[in-house]
């Protein structure tokens, strides 16, 4: 199983930013912590699906889970 580590924090302007640290470029903003988390998980799954479709994913991405860092 491959854990995708999510770091989440609140910006000075009040928005929340969430990033999957082990998938470069997977970062989203949300008005709430829950919204940012939902968006980053959805984006991460799209990135993983794209990698699987193009044969770029190793076997570790066949089973994934999200863990807050």
C-alpha positions as CSV (number, residue, x, y, z in Angstrom):
1,X,0.0,0.0,0.0
2,X,1.2,3.5,-0.8
3,X,0.4,6.3,1.6
4,X,-0.1,9.7,0.1
5,X,1.0,12.3,2.7
6,X,-1.2,15.4,2.8
7,X,0.1,18.6,4.4
8,X,-2.6,21.2,5.1
9,X,-2.3,24.6,6.6
10,X,-4.1,27.9,6.7
11,X,-2.8,30.9,4.7
12,X,-2.7,34.4,6.0
13,X,-5.7,35.3,3.9
14,X,-7.8,32.6,5.5
15,X,-7.7,30.1,2.7
16,X,-6.6,26.6,3.3
17,X,-3.9,25.0,1.2
18,X,-3.4,21.2,0.9
19,X,-0.5,19.4,-0.8
20,X,0.2,15.8,-1.4
21,X,3.9,15.9,-0.6
22,X,4.9,12.7,-2.5
23,X,3.1,13.7,-5.7
24,X,4.8,16.8,-7.0
25,X,2.5,19.6,-8.2
26,X,-0.6,18.2,-6.4
27,X,-1.7,21.2,-4.4
28,X,-5.1,22.9,-4.0
29,X,-6.8,25.7,-2.1
30,X,-10.1,25.6,-0.3
31,X,-12.3,28.0,1.7
32,X,-12.3,25.4,4.5
33,X,-10.0,22.7,5.7
34,X,-12.4,20.0,4.5
35,X,-12.8,21.6,1.1
36,X,-9.0,21.8,0.6
37,X,-8.6,18.2,1.7
38,X,-11.4,17.0,-0.6
39,X,-10.0,18.8,-3.6
40,X,-6.4,17.6,-3.1
41,X,-7.6,14.0,-2.7
42,X,-9.6,14.3,-5.9
43,X,-6.6,15.8,-7.8
44,X,-4.2,13.1,-6.5
45,X,-6.6,10.4,-7.7
46,X,-6.7,12.0,-11.1
47,X,-2.9,12.2,-11.3
48,X,-2.6,8.5,-10.2
49,X,-5.2,7.4,-12.7
50,X,-3.4,9.3,-15.5
51,X,-0.1,7.6,-14.5
52,X,-1.7,4.2,-14.5
53,X,-3.4,4.8,-17.9
54,X,0.0,5.8,-19.4
55,X,2.0,3.0,-17.8
56,X,4.0,5.4,-15.6
57,X,2.9,4.1,-12.2
58,X,4.7,1.4,-10.3
59,X,2.9,-1.4,-8.4
60,X,2.9,0.8,-5.2
61,X,0.2,3.0,-6.7
62,X,-2.3,0.2,-7.2
63,X,-3.3,0.5,-3.6
64,X,-3.2,3.9,-2.0
65,X,-4.5,5.6,1.2
66,X,-4.4,9.2,2.4
67,X,-2.7,10.2,5.7
68,X,-2.5,13.6,7.2
69,X,1.0,14.7,7.9
